Amino acid sequence: MTKQVKTDTRDLPPISQDIWEMKYRLRALSGDALDETLDDSFRRVAKALAAAEEKPDDWESPFFEAMRDLRFLPAGRILAGAGSDRDVTLFNCFVMGQIPDSMDGIFSQLREAALTLQMGGGIGYDFSTLRPRGAAVMGVGADASGPLSFMDVWDSMCRTIMSAGYRRGAMMGTLRCDHPDIEDFIAAKQDPGRLRMFNLSVLVTDAFMQALREDKDWDLTFNGKVTRSLRARDLWDRMMRATYDYAEPGVIFIDRINQQNNLAYAEEIFATNPCGEQPLPPYGACLLGSVNLARMIDNPFKKTATLNIEALKNTIGTAVRMLDNAIDASRFPLPAQRDEAMAKRRIGLGITGLADALIFCGQRYGSREAVATVEQWMRAFRDAAYETSIELAREKGAFPLFEKEPYLNSPQVKDLPETLRQAIGEHGIRNGLVTSVAPTGTISLLAGNVSSGLEPVYAFSYRRNILLPDGSSRQEIVEDHAMRRFRKMFGDTAEVPESFVDAQHLEPGAHLVMQATVQRFIDSSVSKTINLPEQISFDGFKDVYLRAYEMGCKGCTTYRPNPTTGAVLEPMAAVEQGDPAPAAGSIEADGQVVYMSQPLDRPQALPGRTYKLQWPESDHAIYITLNDIVQDQRRRPFEIFINSKNMEHYAWTVALTRMISAVFRRGGDVSFVVEELKAVFDPRGGAWVKGRYLPSLLAAIGEVIERHMLDIGFLARPETLVEPQQETAREGAKSDPPYSISSHSNHQPGQRGPAQCPRCGAAAVIKQEGCDLCTACGHSRCF
């Protein structure tokens, strides 16, 4: 039996409770809750991190209070894993070792990547070290297949590893702008079915930007040998066109990252973690946590509203110590990662709730006034973080690779106040890098749906439908933290001030200026998605990236709704009179079930499709029928049947269909069924089907189910999946997928609506800080 949940004393919305239940509440393997309340989760984390202190009892209470007041929020890995006694890492992400250009080296790195993903860490890799496609492989008389072919291997491995856990694997793949295969890399996500587990970013150098500015030719080289040249402008336009149409690749200004690195004397950086806020050296790790600025505004909505700098400094003093202790408390997938983390003690203290804090102070995101305010806040933030790390060095010692002269001469450290520089010269500093602004999707929801990271508020209000066990449903309004506070103070009919601006009503320049302003005071990097309107011109789109470079950003990521990737959460008309949602920036999202305890009843008739699957080892075709149930005008899988004349598979197909159908009827996130099936490898070997290798018959069935979920809109349609071709006399024999549609429903595969959440079914998935976040149930994944 699950323990009774005690009522939380904080004024938190229901979605915060749901996030805690789904993400951070510690449970036994039996499913019984070990954390009875959110406070119990915070006490577990505080106790685990305080254990690294010489006097743990002195610090457990301050650690707990910082979290309980929602002033400081450790990243999800720490909240979920600290004090759990489980073999997991508290580090969110890693950049792996450099890949040697040899078969042995490549697959040694693949093994290390698998071990890291297995423990819950996302990974980044630079594939620029691999020779280009067509290059000679000496000694074997063959041509190299190129870095993208090995990225396919990583992609398959990640998909397999993630199916064994509860969290989707996340990887970043980078390639230098002068690699001979850069054009193939740029176009990779346009190839259906390829590299779905990767974020892709091009490492753009200062030399390339200079060649672009001067409209010069650009050499593509490997190992110092020029293979060919092309106009820098043509390569840039190809990069921008891919991003405009397919939302990838992103751009990383790699020279700027290395030039401004505090530890440039001790390392060189070639890649970032999956969301880009942590450029890291080989085997580098990022340990994250965020200070909640929205909890530190005195006199909100008044002319005297201001950030309580003293509260900010006190919180930072506790937070830096907590993150430093987490380095010692964490497990590591690989010894090299432990060695790297201990040698430099890198942490990433960031912010969240920035947009809400500005609203409390009556300032519009991206305005001149807001920029000046953020400069003041971030300077105080940076200085307090460095001051704490210096004090920790005085108490516990500087990080082992600290070298006074090169450290003090790094651009970021040279910008510190002279008193702090003198203190570093005298005592050193505990953490080689201290600050970073990471995605905070779920921990921001946990904190009462405060605005995420440095992002503007995406939506001030949206609807969330919850299906109850008896088949009825209830509806709740999910509001942004600042809007909820405003309505509580002034009533539902009060007119909202101009400071209440959402992402849909901001110019690209407002995003850019805020990213550049915050970056000035962050020694690592920031994760930021610049949401752009679908109708923006291509020239206007390109200009965003050029301005990002000129303004000093370390990278640029945009999201533009388009016919390939689909739209994210769509702003809709104002909610009817009397609703607590605001007229401006309001959003309705019809959600579905999060979890259910009773299965759905079967209607008399259901819409569905039948797919024909030809498997080489079977003399007879296999027919897979998937039927759907319609809820709130949306379709979700309800049942599956598998039939064939081949009786060899009869017993297990019956068992399989019954089990999958039972899962479907329980509702919630059933997308894991696809990944579990696709990860099954037949020990006798898989089969080549129409030019594609499939590891097992079950994996082929998993692909059929995935295609069906995409076509009915249950899963958001990624840009990288093969469109199934109808089996007709003209093209049936040439269909790329190992199956074809033999009967049809009324659904038109070409129609695309808002992106749906695979967990709750709501059209509520938004792009934020490089990740997908469902604002209805809190489900998130980074790519």
C-alpha positions, 0 to 999 in steps of 0.5 A: 500500500502507498503511504498516505500523502500529507498536505503540503503547507506551501501554496503550490498548484496541483501540477507541482504535486504531480511533478513531485509524484512522477519525478522526485518522490522516492519509492521502494522497488515495490512501489511503496512511497518512502518520501511521504511529503515533498519536505521528506524529499528535501530532507533526504537530499539535505542529509545526503549532501550535508554528509560531506561536511566535517560537521553534517548537523551544522549544514543539514538544516540550512540545506533543507530550508533553502529547498523547502522555501523553494529559494534553491532547487538542485537539478533533477538528478540530485533531487531524485538520486541524492540519499536514495542509495541507488547506483545513479549519478547526481551529475546531469550530463557529461562530455565524453572522451575524444574518439580515436580514429580507429575501430578499436577506439571508436567502439571503446568510446561507444562502450563508455557512452553506454555505461554513462547513459545507463547511470542516467547521464546525458552525453556530448560527443565531438565526431570531428576526429573521425576521418571523412567518408571515402577517405582511405583506411590504410592496411585494409584496402577500404574506404572510411564510412565517415563520422555520420555512419558511426553516429548511427551506431551511437543513436541505436545504442542510446535508443536501446539503453534508454529503453531499460530506464525511465528517462529518455537518453540524451546526446549532443553530437558536434562537428567542426565547420571545416570537416569535409563531411560538414554538409552531410552533417548539416543535412542529417536530420533531413534524412528520415529515420536518422539520428533521433536520439541526438541534438546536433550542433556545428562548431563554428570558429571565429575564422569561419565567421570572418570568412563569412563576413568577407564573403571568402572561400572556406577550406574543408580539411582533415588532418591538415589536408585540404579536401575541397573549398566552398564559399563560406556564405554558401555553407552558412546558408545551407546551415541556416536553411536546415535550421529554418526548415528542420530546427537543427543543427544548432550553432556553437561558437567554439573559439569564444567558448575556449577563449573565455574559459577560466580553465583554458590553461588546463583543457580544450573544449570540443563539445557541450552537454545535450542542452548546451549550457555546459561546454565541457572538456573530455570526460567533463561533467555538469552538476546543476542547480538554480536559484529561484529569483521569483521567491526573492522579490520584496513588495511584488507589483508595487513601485517599491518592488525589488530583488532582495539582494541579501536574500540572494547572497544568503541563498547562493552561499548555501547553494554553492556549498550544496553543489560542491558537496554533491561532487563528493556525494555522487557516483560516476559511471567512469573513473575518468569522469570522477578524476576530471570532476575532482580535479576541477570541481566544476559546478553550474549554479544558475537561475530560474524564475527570471521572467516572473521576477521582472513581472513582479517589478513591473518590467517587460522582458527584453526592455531597456529597463529590464536589461539594466535590472538584469545586469544588476541582479546577475552581477550580484549573483556572479559575485556572491557565487565566486565569493562563496567558492573563495570562502570554501577554498579557504576552508577546504582548499582550492580545486587541485588544478588551480594555477593562480596566474593563468586563472586570474588572467582569464577574461571572466575572472578579470571582470570580477571586482578587485577584492574578489580577485585579490582573495582568489590570489590569496586563497584560490577558489574551490570550483574551477567554474561556478555558474551556468544557466540550465533548462529548469523545466520540471523543477520550475513546475515543482516550484509552483510553475515559475518561469523557466530559467532565463526564458520569458513566460511561455503561457500565462494560463492553459487548461489541463484535463484530468481523467478520473478512475470512474471515467469522469474528468475534471478540468483545472487552470494551470497558471504561471506563478506571477499570474497566480500571485497577481490574481490572488492579490487583485482579483480575477477581473483586474487588468494585467500590466504591460509587464505580463508579456509571453514568448509569442508577443516578443521580438527576436531581439528581446530574446537575444538581448536577454541571453547576451546580458545574462551570458556576460555574468555566467562563466560557463554558458546558458541554455536558451531557445529563441522562439520565432514566428513561423512567418519570419523570413529566411533572411530575418531568421539568419540575422538572429544567428549573426546578431547572436555572434555579434552580441557575444553569445556562445551559441544560438538555438532557435525554434520556428514552427514549420511543416516539418517539425510541426507547431508547439503549443498554440496560442488561442483566443481569450478564455471566456468571461469569468475565467481566471485566465488573462485575456492576453497570452492565454492558452488552452490545452486539452490534456488527457490522463496522467495516470489511471487506476481503472482501465477504459471501457471498450466502445462498440466500434473503434477506428483503426488500421491494419498494417502488413508486415513481411518478415524474411524468416516467415513464409506468411505475412503478419497483419497488425491491427491497431484500434484507437479510442477517441477522447476529447476529439483526440485518438489514443491507442486502445488495443492491438491484434496480430494475425498470421497463417504462420502458427509458429508465433501463435502463443507469443503473439496472443500473449503480446497482444493481450499485454500491450492492449492491457497497457493501452487501456490503462492510459497514461504514457504508453509510448514506452511500449514502442521503445521496449519492443524496438530495443529487443535483439534476437540472439539468432540475429535480426534481418535486413528488410528492404535495405534496413537492418531490424534487430528482431521481429519484435522490433519491427512490430514496435516500428509499426506501433510507433508509426501508428502513434505518429499518424493518429497524433498521439506522438509528436511527429519528429522530422526524422521518421520515414513516412509509410507509403501506401501499398499500391500497384505502383509503389507498394514494392518500393516502400522503404518501411518493412510494413505497409498500410492495407486498410485506412481510417479517416486520419490524414497523415499529412495533417499536423496540429500542435505537438502532443505529449506522449505521457498525457496526450495534451497538445501542450508540448513547448520548446524551452531551453533545448528541451521538450516540456509538457506544460500539462503534466510536466513530462520532459525530454532533451534531445 
